[in-house]
Amino acid sequence: MFSHPDGSPRRPDSLTQAFRRRSRKAGLTGVGLHDLRHTNASLLLKLNANPKTISDRLGHAPVQITMDVYSHLLPGVQEAAVAGLGALLEPVGISTC
């Protein structure tokens, strides 16, 4: 993903060090390069992106890995599912209680 202008690969530790220098310069402390990956996934979930899309972006083979790691960021999912089911069934006279 990251290479020198001639196409040769960069050493992973040099990317980490460069990120640390730039983040400190920007006033960010305690933020690692890998945190950007989590931020990306978290923000996409908050935007209701498809979990399969997020999983693909992260390189997780099964979507379940993504959901196991990030599903805590989806508060109210159960409540929303029940409310949606209730709204769907109400017109036909079926109670969800």
DSSP file (Angstrom, degrees, kcal/mol; ACC not computed):
  #  RESIDUE AA STRUCTURE BP1 BP2  ACC     N-H-->O    O-->H-N    N-H-->O    O-->H-N    TCO  KAPPA ALPHA  PHI   PSI    X-CA   Y-CA   Z-CA
    1    1 A M              0   0    0      0, 0.0     2,-0.5     0, 0.0     0, 0.0   0.000 360.0 360.0 360.0 -40.6    0.0    0.0    0.0
    2    2 A F        +     0   0    0      8,-0.1     8,-1.3     5,-0.0     2,-0.3  -0.938 360.0 159.0-113.8 130.2    2.8    2.4    0.8
    3    3 A S  B     -A    9   0A   0     -2,-0.5     5,-0.1     6,-0.2     8,-0.0  -0.926  42.3 -96.3-142.4 167.2    5.9    2.5   -1.3
    4    4 A H    >   -     0   0    0      4,-3.1     3,-2.6    -2,-0.3     6,-0.1  -0.369  52.4 -96.4 -73.2 163.6    8.9    4.6   -2.2
    5    5 A P  T 3  S+     0   0    0      0, 0.0    -1,-0.1     0, 0.0    -2,-0.0   0.794 127.4  56.5 -54.3 -28.4    8.6    6.7   -5.4
    6    6 A D  T 3  S-     0   0    0      2,-0.1    -2,-0.0     1,-0.0     0, 0.0   0.462 121.7-107.4 -84.5   1.0   10.4    3.9   -7.3
    7    7 A G  S <  S+     0   0    0     -3,-2.6     3,-0.1     1,-0.3    -1,-0.0   0.328  74.5 136.7  93.6  -7.8    7.8    1.3   -6.2
    8    8 A S        -     0   0    0      1,-0.1    -4,-3.1    -5,-0.1    -1,-0.3  -0.461  61.4 -99.2 -73.1 147.9   10.0   -0.5   -3.7
    9    9 A P  B     -A    3   0A   0      0, 0.0     2,-0.3     0, 0.0    -6,-0.2  -0.299  29.5-129.6 -70.5 148.9    8.3   -1.3   -0.4
   10   10 A R        -     0   0    0     -8,-1.3    -8,-0.1    -3,-0.1     3,-0.0  -0.669  29.7-103.7 -90.1 151.2    8.7    0.8    2.7
   11   11 A R    >>  -     0   0    0     -2,-0.3     4,-1.3     1,-0.1     3,-0.9  -0.595  26.1-131.4 -73.0 133.5    9.6   -0.8    6.0
   12   12 A P  H 3> S+     0   0    0      0, 0.0     4,-2.0     0, 0.0     3,-0.2   0.864 105.6  56.1 -55.8 -38.1    6.5   -1.0    8.3
   13   13 A D  H 3> S+     0   0    0      1,-0.2     4,-2.4     2,-0.2     5,-0.2   0.819 101.5  57.3 -67.1 -27.7    8.4    0.5   11.2
   14   14 A S  H <> S+     0   0    0     -3,-0.9     4,-2.2     2,-0.2    -1,-0.2   0.873 106.7  49.3 -69.9 -34.2    9.3    3.6    9.2
   15   15 A L  H  X S+     0   0    0     -4,-1.3     4,-2.5    -3,-0.2    -2,-0.2   0.910 111.0  49.8 -66.7 -42.2    5.6    4.2    8.6
   16   16 A T  H  X S+     0   0    0     -4,-2.0     4,-2.4     2,-0.2    -2,-0.2   0.924 112.3  47.1 -62.2 -44.8    4.8    3.8   12.3
   17   17 A Q  H  X S+     0   0    0     -4,-2.4     4,-2.4     2,-0.2    -1,-0.2   0.903 111.7  50.3 -64.9 -41.2    7.6    6.2   13.2
   18   18 A A  H  X S+     0   0    0     -4,-2.2     4,-2.3     1,-0.2    -1,-0.2   0.905 110.7  50.0 -64.0 -40.4    6.5    8.8   10.6
   19   19 A F  H  X S+     0   0    0     -4,-2.5     4,-2.9     2,-0.2     5,-0.3   0.923 109.9  51.0 -63.3 -43.5    2.9    8.6   11.9
   20   20 A R  H  X S+     0   0    0     -4,-2.4     4,-2.5     2,-0.2     5,-0.2   0.931 110.7  48.5 -59.5 -46.2    4.1    9.1   15.5
   21   21 A R  H  X S+     0   0    0     -4,-2.4     4,-2.2     1,-0.2    -1,-0.2   0.939 115.4  43.7 -59.9 -47.6    6.1   12.2   14.5
   22   22 A R  H  X S+     0   0    0     -4,-2.3     4,-1.6     2,-0.2    -1,-0.2   0.872 113.2  50.4 -69.6 -36.4    3.3   13.7   12.6
   23   23 A S  H  <>S+     0   0    0     -4,-2.9     5,-3.2     2,-0.2     4,-0.2   0.903 111.4  48.5 -70.0 -38.5    0.6   12.9   15.2
   24   24 A R  H ><5S+     0   0    0     -4,-2.5     3,-1.6    -5,-0.3    -2,-0.2   0.922 109.8  52.5 -62.9 -42.4    2.7   14.4   18.0
   25   25 A K  H 3<5S+     0   0    0     -4,-2.2    -1,-0.2     1,-0.3    -2,-0.2   0.832 108.5  51.1 -61.6 -32.5    3.3   17.5   15.8
   26   26 A A  T 3<5S-     0   0    0     -4,-1.6    -1,-0.3     2,-0.2    -2,-0.2   0.437 123.4-106.8 -84.6  -0.1   -0.5   17.8   15.4
   27   27 A G  T < 5S+     0   0    0     -3,-1.6     2,-0.6     1,-0.3    -3,-0.2   0.615  75.6 136.8  86.3  12.1   -1.0   17.5   19.1
   28   28 A L      < -     0   0    0     -5,-3.2     2,-0.4    -6,-0.2    -1,-0.3  -0.837  28.2-179.6 -95.8 121.7   -2.3   14.0   19.1
   29   29 A T        +     0   0    0     -2,-0.6     3,-0.1     1,-0.2    -9,-0.0  -0.917  62.5  21.7-119.1 148.6   -0.9   11.8   21.8
   30   30 A G  S    S+     0   0    0     -2,-0.4     2,-0.5     1,-0.2    -1,-0.2   0.661  88.1 125.6  74.7  16.0   -1.7    8.2   22.5
   31   31 A V        -     0   0    0     -3,-0.2    -1,-0.2   -11,-0.1     2,-0.2  -0.936  41.4-164.2-110.7 123.3   -3.0    7.6   18.9
   32   32 A G    >>  -     0   0    0     -2,-0.5     3,-0.8    -3,-0.1     4,-0.6  -0.636  32.9-111.7-102.9 163.6   -1.4    4.8   17.0
   33   33 A L  H >> S+     0   0    0      1,-0.3     3,-1.3    -2,-0.2     4,-0.5   0.882 118.1  56.2 -58.2 -40.3   -1.4    4.1   13.3
   34   34 A H  H >> S+     0   0    0      1,-0.3     4,-1.3     2,-0.2     3,-0.8   0.768  93.1  70.7 -65.9 -24.5   -3.6    1.0   13.8
   35   35 A D  H <> S+     0   0    0     -3,-0.8     4,-2.5     1,-0.2    -1,-0.3   0.802  87.9  64.1 -61.8 -27.9   -6.2    3.2   15.6
   36   36 A L  H <X S+     0   0    0     -3,-1.3     4,-2.4    -4,-0.6    -1,-0.2   0.860  98.5  54.4 -63.9 -34.3   -7.0    4.7   12.2
   37   37 A R  H <X S+     0   0    0     -3,-0.8     4,-2.2    -4,-0.5    -1,-0.2   0.929 110.5  45.0 -63.0 -46.6   -8.2    1.3   11.1
   38   38 A H  H  X S+     0   0    0     -4,-1.3     4,-2.7     1,-0.2    -2,-0.2   0.888 112.0  52.2 -65.9 -39.0  -10.6    1.1   14.1
   39   39 A T  H  X S+     0   0    0     -4,-2.5     4,-2.8     2,-0.2     5,-0.3   0.921 108.3  51.5 -62.7 -43.6  -11.7    4.6   13.5
   40   40 A N  H  X S+     0   0    0     -4,-2.4     4,-2.2     1,-0.2    -2,-0.2   0.947 113.6  43.4 -57.7 -51.1  -12.5    3.9    9.9
   41   41 A A  H  X S+     0   0    0     -4,-2.2     4,-2.1     1,-0.2    -2,-0.2   0.908 114.5  50.6 -63.2 -42.7  -14.6    0.8   10.8
   42   42 A S  H  X S+     0   0    0     -4,-2.7     4,-2.2     1,-0.2    -2,-0.2   0.921 111.4  46.8 -63.1 -45.6  -16.4    2.6   13.7
   43   43 A L  H  X S+     0   0    0     -4,-2.8     4,-1.4     1,-0.2    -1,-0.2   0.894 110.7  52.5 -65.8 -39.2  -17.3    5.6   11.6
   44   44 A L  H  <>S+     0   0    0     -4,-2.2     5,-2.6    -5,-0.3    -1,-0.2   0.900 109.6  49.2 -63.9 -39.5  -18.6    3.5    8.8
   45   45 A L  H ><5S+     0   0    0     -4,-2.1     3,-1.9     1,-0.2    -2,-0.2   0.911 108.1  53.4 -64.4 -41.5  -20.8    1.5   11.2
   46   46 A K  H 3<5S+     0   0    0     -4,-2.2    -1,-0.2     1,-0.3    -2,-0.2   0.795 106.4  53.7 -63.0 -26.9  -22.1    4.8   12.6
   47   47 A L  T 3<5S-     0   0    0     -4,-1.4    -1,-0.3    -5,-0.2    -2,-0.2   0.327 118.8-115.1 -87.4   7.3  -23.0    5.8    9.1
   48   48 A N  T < 5 +     0   0    0     -3,-1.9    -3,-0.2     1,-0.2    -2,-0.1   0.813  53.2 171.7  61.7  33.1  -25.0    2.5    8.7
   49   49 A A      < -     0   0    0     -5,-2.6    -1,-0.2    -6,-0.1     5,-0.0  -0.381  47.2 -87.1 -66.4 152.9  -22.6    1.2    6.1
   50   50 A N    >>  -     0   0    0      1,-0.1     4,-2.0    -2,-0.0     3,-0.5  -0.434  32.1-135.4 -62.9 128.2  -23.2   -2.4    5.1
   51   51 A P  H 3> S+     0   0    0      0, 0.0     4,-2.8     0, 0.0     5,-0.2   0.830 105.0  57.4 -57.2 -32.5  -21.2   -4.7    7.5
   52   52 A K  H 3> S+     0   0    0      2,-0.2     4,-2.5     1,-0.2     5,-0.2   0.903 105.8  49.9 -64.7 -40.0  -20.0   -6.8    4.5
   53   53 A T  H <> S+     0   0    0     -3,-0.5     4,-2.3     2,-0.2    -1,-0.2   0.925 112.5  46.7 -62.7 -45.0  -18.5   -3.7    2.9
   54   54 A I  H  X S+     0   0    0     -4,-2.0     4,-2.1     2,-0.2    -2,-0.2   0.927 111.4  51.8 -62.9 -44.9  -16.8   -2.8    6.2
   55   55 A S  H  X>S+     0   0    0     -4,-2.8     5,-2.3     1,-0.2     4,-1.1   0.906 109.7  49.4 -58.2 -43.9  -15.5   -6.4    6.5
   56   56 A D  H  <5S+     0   0    0     -4,-2.5     3,-0.5     1,-0.2    -1,-0.2   0.913 109.5  51.6 -62.2 -43.1  -14.1   -6.3    3.0
   57   57 A R  H  <5S+     0   0    0     -4,-2.3    -1,-0.2     1,-0.2    -2,-0.2   0.857 112.7  45.9 -63.2 -34.9  -12.4   -3.0    3.6
   58   58 A L  H  <5S-     0   0    0     -4,-2.1    -1,-0.2    -5,-0.2    -2,-0.2   0.639 113.1-118.5 -82.6 -14.4  -10.8   -4.4    6.8
   59   59 A G  T  <5 +     0   0    0     -4,-1.1     2,-0.5    -3,-0.5    -3,-0.2   0.699  59.2 152.9  83.5  19.2   -9.8   -7.6    5.1
   60   60 A H      < -     0   0    0     -5,-2.3    -1,-0.3    -6,-0.2    -2,-0.1  -0.730  36.7-152.7 -82.5 125.6  -11.8   -9.8    7.3
   61   61 A A  S    S+     0   0    0     -2,-0.5     2,-0.4    -3,-0.1    -1,-0.2   0.984  82.3  40.9 -64.4 -58.0  -12.8  -13.0    5.5
   62   62 A P  S >> S-     0   0    0      0, 0.0     3,-1.1     0, 0.0     4,-0.8  -0.753  77.5-138.0 -92.3 141.4  -16.0  -13.6    7.5
   63   63 A V  H 3> S+     0   0    0     -2,-0.4     4,-2.4     1,-0.2     3,-0.2   0.799  98.6  75.3 -59.7 -28.9  -18.3  -10.7    8.4
   64   64 A Q  H 3> S+     0   0    0      1,-0.2     4,-2.8     2,-0.2    -1,-0.2   0.838  88.9  56.3 -56.6 -35.6  -18.7  -12.3   11.8
   65   65 A I  H <> S+     0   0    0     -3,-1.1     4,-1.9     2,-0.2    -1,-0.2   0.948 108.8  46.7 -61.6 -47.2  -15.2  -11.2   12.8
   66   66 A T  H  X S+     0   0    0     -4,-0.8     4,-2.6    -3,-0.2     5,-0.2   0.928 114.7  46.2 -59.7 -46.5  -16.1   -7.5   12.0
   67   67 A M  H  X S+     0   0    0     -4,-2.4     4,-2.2     1,-0.2    -1,-0.2   0.864 109.3  54.5 -68.8 -35.6  -19.3   -7.8   13.9
   68   68 A D  H  < S+     0   0    0     -4,-2.8    -1,-0.2    -5,-0.2    -2,-0.2   0.891 116.2  39.1 -62.3 -38.4  -17.7   -9.5   16.9
   69   69 A V  H  < S+     0   0    0     -4,-1.9    -2,-0.2    -5,-0.2    -1,-0.2   0.872 130.9  23.9 -79.1 -38.4  -15.2   -6.7   17.2
   70   70 A Y  H >< S+     0   0    0     -4,-2.6     3,-2.3    -5,-0.2    -3,-0.2   0.476  86.9  98.5-113.1  -3.6  -17.4   -3.7   16.4
   71   71 A S  G >< S+     0   0    0     -4,-2.2     3,-2.0     1,-0.3    -1,-0.1   0.758  73.3  72.0 -63.6 -22.4  -21.1   -4.6   17.2
   72   72 A H  G 3  S+     0   0    0      1,-0.3    -1,-0.3    -4,-0.2    -2,-0.1   0.688  87.2  67.2 -63.8 -14.7  -20.9   -2.8   20.6
   73   73 A L  G <  S+     0   0    0     -3,-2.3    -1,-0.3     1,-0.2    -2,-0.2   0.430  84.9  76.0 -83.8   2.0  -20.9    0.4   18.6
   74   74 A L    X   +     0   0    0     -3,-2.0     3,-1.3    -4,-0.1    -1,-0.2  -0.530  67.0 179.9-112.5  64.2  -24.4   -0.2   17.4
   75   75 A P  T 3   +     0   0    0      0, 0.0    -3,-0.0     0, 0.0    -2,-0.0  -0.348  67.5  24.5 -64.8 144.5  -26.5    0.6   20.5
   76   76 A G  T 3> S+     0   0    0      3,-0.0     4,-2.6     4,-0.0     5,-0.2   0.542  79.0 126.7  83.3   6.3  -30.2    0.2   20.1
   77   77 A V  H <> S+     0   0    0     -3,-1.3     4,-2.2     2,-0.2     5,-0.2   0.930  76.2  46.2 -63.8 -44.5  -30.0   -2.3   17.3
   78   78 A Q  H  > S+     0   0    0      2,-0.2     4,-2.3     1,-0.2     5,-0.2   0.930 114.0  48.3 -62.9 -45.2  -32.2   -4.8   19.1
   79   79 A E  H  > S+     0   0    0      1,-0.2     4,-2.5     2,-0.2    -2,-0.2   0.904 111.7  49.7 -62.7 -41.5  -34.8   -2.1   20.0
   80   80 A A  H  X S+     0   0    0     -4,-2.6     4,-2.4     2,-0.2    -1,-0.2   0.882 109.8  51.7 -65.0 -38.5  -34.8   -0.9   16.4
   81   81 A A  H  X S+     0   0    0     -4,-2.2     4,-2.3    -5,-0.2    -2,-0.2   0.925 112.1  45.5 -64.5 -44.8  -35.3   -4.4   15.1
   82   82 A V  H  X S+     0   0    0     -4,-2.3     4,-2.6     2,-0.2    -2,-0.2   0.911 113.4  49.8 -66.2 -42.4  -38.3   -5.0   17.4
   83   83 A A  H  X S+     0   0    0     -4,-2.5     4,-2.4     1,-0.2    -2,-0.2   0.913 111.7  48.8 -63.1 -42.1  -39.9   -1.6   16.7
   84   84 A G  H  X S+     0   0    0     -4,-2.4     4,-1.8     2,-0.2    -1,-0.2   0.904 112.0  48.2 -64.3 -41.4  -39.5   -2.2   12.9
   85   85 A L  H  X S+     0   0    0     -4,-2.3     4,-2.3     2,-0.2     5,-0.2   0.907 111.0  51.7 -64.7 -41.7  -41.1   -5.7   13.2
   86   86 A G  H  X S+     0   0    0     -4,-2.6     4,-2.2     1,-0.2    -2,-0.2   0.914 109.4  49.3 -60.5 -43.7  -43.9   -4.2   15.3
   87   87 A A  H  < S+     0   0    0     -4,-2.4    -1,-0.2     1,-0.2    -2,-0.2   0.848 112.2  49.5 -64.8 -33.9  -44.6   -1.6   12.7
   88   88 A L  H  < S+     0   0    0     -4,-1.8    -1,-0.2    -5,-0.2    -2,-0.2   0.882 117.9  37.9 -71.4 -39.2  -44.6   -4.2    9.9
   89   89 A L  H ><>S+     0   0    0     -4,-2.3     5,-1.6     1,-0.2     3,-1.3   0.723  96.9  80.3 -87.9 -22.4  -47.0   -6.5   11.7
   90   90 A E  G ><5S+     0   0    0     -4,-2.2     3,-2.0     1,-0.3    -1,-0.2   0.880  85.7  58.3 -55.1 -45.1  -49.3   -4.0   13.3
   91   91 A P  G 3 5S+     0   0    0      0, 0.0    -1,-0.3     0, 0.0    -2,-0.1   0.764 107.2  48.9 -60.6 -22.6  -51.4   -3.3   10.1
   92   92 A V  G < 5S-     0   0    0     -3,-1.3    -2,-0.2    -4,-0.2    -3,-0.1   0.368 120.0-108.8 -98.9   6.1  -52.3   -7.0   10.0
   93   93 A G  T < 5S+     0   0    0     -3,-2.0     2,-0.5    -4,-0.3    -3,-0.2   0.722  70.6 138.9  80.6  23.3  -53.3   -7.1   13.7
   94   94 A I      < -     0   0    0     -5,-1.6     2,-0.3    -8,-0.1    -1,-0.2  -0.894  42.8-143.9-102.8 126.2  -50.5   -9.2   15.1
   95   95 A S        -     0   0    0     -2,-0.5    -9,-0.0     1,-0.1    -5,-0.0  -0.676   8.4-158.9 -88.5 140.5  -49.1   -8.0   18.4
   96   96 A T              0   0    0     -2,-0.3    -1,-0.1     1,-0.2   -10,-0.1   0.392 360.0 360.0 -95.9   2.5  -45.3   -8.3   19.1
   97   97 A C              0   0    0    -11,-0.1    -1,-0.2     0, 0.0    -2,-0.0   0.451 360.0 360.0 -87.9 360.0  -45.8   -8.2   22.9
